[in-house]
Amino acid sequence: MLASAVDLTQFAVRFRYPGEEQPGLEEARDWLALARKTYQEVRLRLPKDATD
């Protein structure tokens, strides 16, 4: 799962600057879903006291 998080870098770089090509709604939703999954996976790996 976390290996696919590397793709988030592509999203961050590709759409960083205003005026550049912007993602469509469906693509943006896909990236957001991946970011949320990545966040949850990272939280699961942290010690419990780090997430309180």
Number of C-alpha atoms within 10 A of each C-alpha: 9 12 7 11 15 11 13 15 9 11 14 11 9 13 13 12 10 7 7 9 10 13 13 9 8 9 12 13 12 12 17 13 12 18 16 12 16 19 13 11 13 11 13 11 9 10 9 9 6 8 8 5
